[in-house]
Amino acid sequence: MAAPSRRIVLASDHAGVEMKRRLLAALGEMGVAAEDLGPETPESVDYPDFAASVASRVSRGTADAGVLVCGTGLGMAMTANKFPGVRAAVLYDDAAARLARQHNDANVAVFGARTMSPEDAVRRLRIFLAEPFEGGRHRGRLEKIRGIERKNSTGGGTDPA
């Protein structure tokens, strides 16, 4: 189970407001303090704005983990993964929730409000927060991701071929 000292931030778009509220309540039940970065109502908003608010905090280290919700989770994940050090994963099933942490050391959990039930999302968030990063052979792969990230942030691009 997640340690109460974790700093977790959540956000959604209009499609994910209700699921975000359920996830926030579940975090409270787990004893995890979390900050809701919006929106408050289901009026139409642009998901990149809210994904950026969560991802920037995770990237800067002012949050340990993030939770994002939109219709499918895809747009939120795409946006969040533009930030250095952010590894956002759409947790489309329980195995993805477990392996995103164990193998990829994911630090942002992403959910699709139109593709899964709130109960499934809560269960997957619990799995995500409980799983440790395994390290080992996966550590070198993450370092390769960081290398690609550094190279691309300086405008050098990368050609793996």
VEXLOLO-272190 format. One line per 4 residues: their letters; for each residue x, y, z of N, C-alpha, C. Coordinates in Angstrom, 1 decimal. Layout:
REM residues N
a = X,Y,Z,X,Y,Z,X,Y,Z  ...
***
This chain:
REM residues 161
maap = 0.9,-1.2,0.0,0.0,0.0,0.0,0.9,1.2,0.0  0.4,2.3,-0.6,1.2,3.5,-0.7,1.4,4.2,0.7  2.6,4.7,0.8,2.9,5.4,2.1,2.2,6.7,2.1  1.7,7.1,3.3,0.9,8.4,3.5,1.8,9.6,3.1
srri = 3.1,9.5,3.1,4.0,10.6,2.8,4.1,10.9,1.3  3.5,10.1,0.5,3.6,10.4,-1.0,2.8,11.6,-1.3  3.4,12.4,-2.2,2.8,13.6,-2.8,2.2,13.2,-4.1  0.9,13.1,-4.2,0.2,12.7,-5.4,-0.7,13.9,-5.9
vlas = -0.7,14.2,-7.2,-1.5,15.2,-7.8,-2.4,14.5,-8.9  -3.6,15.0,-9.0,-4.6,14.4,-9.9,-5.2,15.5,-10.8  -5.6,15.2,-12.0,-6.3,16.1,-12.8,-7.1,15.2,-13.9  -8.0,15.9,-14.5,-8.8,15.2,-15.6,-9.2,16.2,-16.6
dhag = -9.9,15.7,-17.6,-10.6,16.7,-18.5,-12.1,16.5,-18.1  -13.0,17.1,-18.9,-14.4,17.1,-18.6,-15.0,15.7,-18.5  -14.5,14.8,-19.4,-15.0,13.4,-19.4,-14.6,12.6,-18.1  -13.5,13.1,-17.5,-13.0,12.3,-16.4,-13.2,12.8,-15.0
vemk = -14.0,13.9,-14.9,-14.2,14.6,-13.6,-14.8,13.6,-12.6  -15.8,12.8,-12.9,-16.4,11.9,-11.9,-15.5,10.8,-11.5  -14.8,10.2,-12.5,-13.8,9.1,-12.1,-12.7,9.7,-11.3  -12.2,10.9,-11.6,-11.2,11.5,-10.8,-11.6,11.7,-9.4
rrll = -12.9,12.1,-9.1,-13.4,12.2,-7.8,-13.4,10.9,-7.1  -13.7,9.8,-7.8,-13.7,8.5,-7.2,-12.3,8.1,-6.8  -11.3,8.4,-7.7,-9.9,8.0,-7.4,-9.4,8.9,-6.2  -9.8,10.1,-6.1,-9.4,11.0,-5.0,-9.9,10.5,-3.7
aalg = -11.2,10.0,-3.7,-11.8,9.4,-2.5,-11.0,8.2,-2.1  -10.7,7.3,-3.1,-10.0,6.1,-2.8,-8.6,6.4,-2.2  -7.9,7.4,-2.7,-6.6,7.7,-2.2,-6.8,8.2,-0.7  -7.8,8.9,-0.4,-8.1,9.3,1.0,-8.3,8.1,1.9
emgv = -9.1,7.1,1.4,-9.3,5.9,2.1,-8.0,5.1,2.4  -7.1,5.3,1.5,-5.8,4.6,1.6,-4.8,5.4,2.5  -5.3,6.6,3.0,-4.4,7.4,3.8,-3.4,8.2,3.0  -3.6,8.4,1.7,-2.7,9.1,0.9,-3.3,10.5,0.6
aaed = -2.5,11.5,1.0,-3.0,12.9,0.7,-2.7,13.1,-0.8  -3.7,13.7,-1.4,-3.6,14.0,-2.9,-4.2,15.4,-3.1  -3.7,16.1,-4.1,-4.1,17.4,-4.5,-4.8,17.3,-5.9  -6.1,17.8,-5.9,-6.9,17.8,-7.1,-6.6,19.1,-7.9
lgpe = -6.0,19.0,-9.1,-5.6,20.2,-9.9,-6.7,20.5,-10.9  -7.9,19.9,-10.8,-9.0,20.3,-11.6,-9.3,19.4,-12.8  -10.3,19.7,-13.5,-11.3,20.8,-13.3,-12.3,20.4,-12.2  -13.1,21.3,-11.8,-14.1,21.0,-10.8,-15.4,20.6,-11.4
tpes = -15.7,21.0,-12.6,-17.0,20.7,-13.2,-16.8,20.0,-14.6  -17.8,19.3,-15.1,-17.7,18.6,-16.3,-17.9,19.5,-17.6  -17.7,20.8,-17.4,-17.8,21.7,-18.6,-16.6,21.4,-19.5  -16.7,21.5,-20.8,-15.6,21.2,-21.7,-14.3,22.0,-21.4
vdyp = -13.2,21.2,-21.4,-11.9,21.8,-21.2,-10.9,21.1,-22.1  -9.7,21.6,-22.2,-8.7,21.0,-23.1,-7.8,20.2,-22.2  -7.8,18.9,-22.5,-7.0,17.9,-21.7,-5.5,18.3,-21.6  -4.9,18.8,-22.6,-3.4,19.1,-22.5,-3.1,20.0,-21.3
dfaa = -4.0,21.0,-21.1,-3.7,21.9,-20.0,-3.7,21.2,-18.6  -4.5,20.3,-18.4,-4.6,19.6,-17.1,-3.5,18.5,-17.0  -3.2,17.8,-18.1,-2.1,16.9,-18.1,-0.8,17.6,-17.8  -0.6,18.8,-18.4,0.6,19.5,-18.2,0.7,20.0,-16.7
svas = -0.4,20.3,-16.1,-0.3,20.7,-14.7,0.2,19.6,-13.8  -0.2,18.4,-14.0,0.2,17.2,-13.3,1.7,16.8,-13.7  1.9,16.7,-15.0,3.2,16.3,-15.4,4.3,17.2,-15.0  4.1,18.5,-15.1,5.1,19.5,-14.7,5.5,19.3,-13.2
rvsr = 4.6,19.0,-12.4,4.9,18.8,-11.0,5.7,17.5,-10.8  5.3,16.5,-11.5,6.1,15.2,-11.4,7.5,15.4,-11.9  7.6,16.1,-13.1,8.8,16.3,-13.7,9.8,17.1,-12.8  9.3,18.1,-12.1,10.1,19.0,-11.2,10.4,18.3,-9.9
gtad = 9.7,17.3,-9.6,9.9,16.6,-8.3,9.1,17.2,-7.2  8.1,18.1,-7.5,7.2,18.6,-6.4,6.1,17.7,-6.1  5.9,16.7,-6.9,5.0,15.6,-6.7,5.7,14.3,-7.0  5.4,13.3,-6.2,6.0,11.9,-6.4,5.3,11.1,-7.5
agvl = 4.0,11.4,-7.7,3.3,10.6,-8.7,2.1,11.4,-9.1  1.5,11.1,-10.2,0.4,11.8,-10.8,-0.7,10.8,-11.2  -1.9,11.3,-11.3,-3.1,10.5,-11.8,-3.8,11.4,-12.7  -4.1,10.9,-13.9,-4.8,11.6,-15.0,-5.9,10.8,-15.5
vcgt = -7.0,11.5,-15.8,-8.2,10.8,-16.4,-8.8,11.7,-17.5  -9.0,11.0,-18.7,-9.7,11.6,-19.8,-10.6,10.6,-20.4  -11.2,10.8,-21.5,-12.1,9.8,-22.1,-11.5,8.5,-22.3  -10.3,8.4,-22.9,-9.6,7.2,-23.2,-8.3,7.0,-22.4
glgm = -7.8,8.1,-21.9,-6.5,8.1,-21.2,-5.4,8.4,-22.2  -5.6,8.2,-23.5,-4.6,8.4,-24.5,-4.0,9.8,-24.6  -4.9,10.8,-24.7,-4.4,12.1,-24.9,-3.6,12.6,-23.7  -4.1,12.3,-22.5,-3.4,12.6,-21.3,-2.0,12.0,-21.2
amta = -1.9,10.7,-21.6,-0.6,10.1,-21.5,0.3,10.7,-22.5  -0.2,11.0,-23.7,0.7,11.6,-24.8,1.2,12.9,-24.3  0.4,13.7,-23.7,0.8,15.0,-23.2,1.8,14.9,-22.1  1.5,14.1,-21.1,2.3,13.9,-19.9,3.7,13.4,-20.3
nkfp = 3.8,12.5,-21.2,5.1,12.0,-21.6,6.0,12.9,-22.3  5.5,14.1,-22.6,6.4,15.2,-23.2,7.3,15.8,-22.2  7.0,15.6,-20.9,7.8,16.2,-19.8,8.9,15.3,-19.4  10.1,15.9,-19.2,11.3,15.1,-18.8,11.0,14.3,-17.5
gvra = 11.4,13.1,-17.5,11.3,12.3,-16.3,9.9,11.7,-16.0  8.9,12.1,-16.8,7.6,11.5,-16.7,7.4,10.2,-17.5  6.9,9.2,-16.8,6.6,8.0,-17.4,5.2,7.7,-17.1  4.3,8.2,-18.0,2.8,8.0,-17.8,2.4,6.8,-18.6
avly = 1.6,6.0,-17.9,1.1,4.7,-18.5,-0.4,4.6,-18.4  -1.1,4.3,-19.5,-2.5,4.0,-19.4,-2.7,2.6,-18.8  -3.4,2.6,-17.7,-3.6,1.3,-17.0,-4.9,0.6,-17.4  -4.8,0.0,-18.6,-6.0,-0.5,-19.2,-6.4,-1.9,-18.7
ddaa = -5.5,-2.5,-17.9,-5.9,-3.7,-17.2,-5.0,-3.9,-15.9  -5.3,-4.9,-15.1,-4.5,-5.1,-13.9,-3.1,-5.4,-14.2  -2.8,-6.2,-15.2,-1.4,-6.5,-15.5,-0.6,-5.2,-15.9  -1.3,-4.4,-16.7,-0.6,-3.1,-17.1,-0.3,-2.3,-15.8
arla = -1.2,-2.2,-14.9,-1.0,-1.5,-13.6,0.2,-2.0,-12.9  0.3,-3.3,-12.8,1.4,-4.0,-12.1,2.8,-3.8,-12.8  2.8,-4.1,-14.1,4.0,-4.0,-14.9,4.5,-2.6,-15.2  3.6,-1.7,-15.2,4.0,-0.3,-15.4,4.9,0.2,-14.3
rqhn = 4.7,-0.3,-13.1,5.5,0.0,-12.0,6.7,-0.9,-11.9  6.5,-2.2,-12.0,7.6,-3.2,-11.8,8.7,-3.0,-12.9  8.3,-2.9,-14.1,9.3,-2.9,-15.2,9.6,-1.5,-15.8  8.7,-0.5,-15.7,8.9,0.8,-16.3,9.0,1.9,-15.3
danv = 8.8,1.6,-14.0,8.9,2.6,-13.0,8.0,3.8,-13.3  6.8,3.6,-13.8,5.9,4.6,-14.2,5.6,5.5,-13.0  5.4,6.8,-13.2,5.1,7.7,-12.1,3.8,8.5,-12.3  3.1,8.2,-13.4,1.8,8.8,-13.7,0.9,7.7,-14.1
avfg = -0.2,7.5,-13.4,-1.2,6.5,-13.7,-2.3,7.2,-14.5  -2.7,6.7,-15.7,-3.6,7.3,-16.6,-4.8,6.3,-16.8  -6.0,6.9,-16.7,-7.2,6.1,-16.9,-8.2,6.7,-17.9  -9.0,5.8,-18.5,-10.0,6.2,-19.5,-11.4,6.1,-18.9
artm = -12.0,7.2,-18.7,-13.4,7.2,-18.1,-14.4,6.6,-19.0  -14.1,6.6,-20.3,-15.1,6.0,-21.3,-14.7,4.6,-21.6  -13.6,4.1,-21.1,-13.1,2.7,-21.5,-13.0,1.8,-20.3  -13.3,2.2,-19.1,-13.2,1.3,-17.9,-14.2,1.9,-16.8
sped = -14.5,1.0,-16.0,-15.4,1.4,-14.9,-14.6,2.1,-13.8  -15.3,2.9,-13.0,-14.6,3.5,-11.8,-14.0,2.4,-10.9  -14.7,1.3,-10.7,-14.2,0.3,-9.8,-12.9,-0.3,-10.3  -12.8,-0.5,-11.6,-11.6,-1.0,-12.3,-10.5,0.0,-12.1
avrr = -10.8,1.2,-12.3,-9.7,2.3,-12.1,-9.2,2.3,-10.7  -10.1,2.3,-9.7,-9.6,2.3,-8.3,-8.8,1.1,-8.0  -9.2,-0.1,-8.5,-8.4,-1.3,-8.2,-7.0,-1.2,-8.9  -7.0,-0.7,-10.1,-5.7,-0.5,-10.8,-4.8,0.5,-10.1
lrif = -5.4,1.6,-9.6,-4.6,2.6,-8.9,-4.0,2.0,-7.6  -4.8,1.1,-6.9,-4.2,0.5,-5.7,-3.0,-0.4,-6.1  -3.2,-1.2,-7.2,-2.1,-2.1,-7.7,-0.9,-1.2,-8.0  -1.1,-0.2,-8.8,0.0,0.7,-9.2,0.8,1.3,-8.0
laep = 0.0,1.7,-7.0,0.7,2.3,-5.9,1.4,1.3,-5.0  0.9,0.1,-5.0,1.5,-1.0,-4.2,2.8,-1.6,-4.8  2.9,-1.6,-6.0,4.0,-2.3,-6.7,5.3,-1.5,-6.7  6.4,-2.1,-6.3,7.7,-1.4,-6.4,8.3,-1.6,-7.8
fegg = 9.3,-0.8,-8.1,10.1,-0.9,-9.3,11.1,-2.1,-9.0  11.2,-3.0,-10.0,12.0,-4.2,-9.8,13.5,-3.9,-10.0  13.8,-2.8,-10.7,15.2,-2.5,-11.0,15.8,-3.6,-11.9  17.0,-4.0,-11.6,17.7,-5.1,-12.4,17.8,-4.7,-13.8
rhrg = 17.4,-5.6,-14.7,17.6,-5.4,-16.1,16.7,-4.2,-16.6  15.7,-3.9,-15.9,14.8,-2.8,-16.2,15.5,-1.4,-16.0  16.4,-1.3,-15.1,17.1,-0.1,-14.8,17.9,0.4,-16.0  18.6,-0.5,-16.7,19.3,-0.1,-17.9,18.4,0.4,-19.0
rlek = 17.3,-0.2,-19.1,16.3,0.3,-20.2,15.8,1.6,-19.8  15.5,1.9,-18.6,15.1,3.3,-18.2,16.2,4.3,-18.5  17.4,3.9,-18.2,18.5,4.8,-18.5,18.6,5.1,-20.0  18.3,4.1,-20.8,18.2,4.4,-22.3,17.1,5.4,-22.6
irgi = 16.0,5.3,-22.0,14.9,6.2,-22.2,15.4,7.6,-21.8  16.0,7.7,-20.6,16.5,9.0,-20.2,17.5,9.6,-21.2  18.4,8.7,-21.7,19.3,9.2,-22.7,18.7,9.7,-24.0  17.6,9.0,-24.4,16.9,9.5,-25.6,16.2,10.8,-25.3
erkn = 15.7,10.9,-24.1,15.0,12.2,-23.6,16.0,13.3,-23.6  17.2,13.1,-23.1,18.2,14.2,-23.0,18.7,14.6,-24.4  18.9,13.6,-25.3,19.3,13.9,-26.6,18.3,14.7,-27.4  17.0,14.3,-27.3,16.0,15.0,-28.0,15.7,16.4,-27.4
stgg = 15.9,16.6,-26.1,15.7,17.9,-25.5,16.7,18.9,-25.9  17.9,18.5,-26.4,18.9,19.4,-26.9,18.8,19.6,-28.4  17.7,19.0,-29.0,17.5,19.2,-30.4,18.3,18.2,-31.3  19.0,17.3,-30.7,19.9,16.3,-31.4,19.1,15.2,-32.2
gtdp = 17.9,15.0,-31.7,17.1,13.9,-32.3,17.8,12.5,-32.1  17.2,11.5,-32.5,17.8,10.2,-32.4,17.4,9.3,-33.5  18.3,8.5,-34.0,18.1,7.5,-35.0,18.5,6.2,-34.5  17.6,5.4,-34.0,18.1,4.1,-33.5,18.6,3.1,-34.5
a = 18.5,3.4,-35.8,18.9,2.4,-36.8,20.4,2.5,-37.0
***
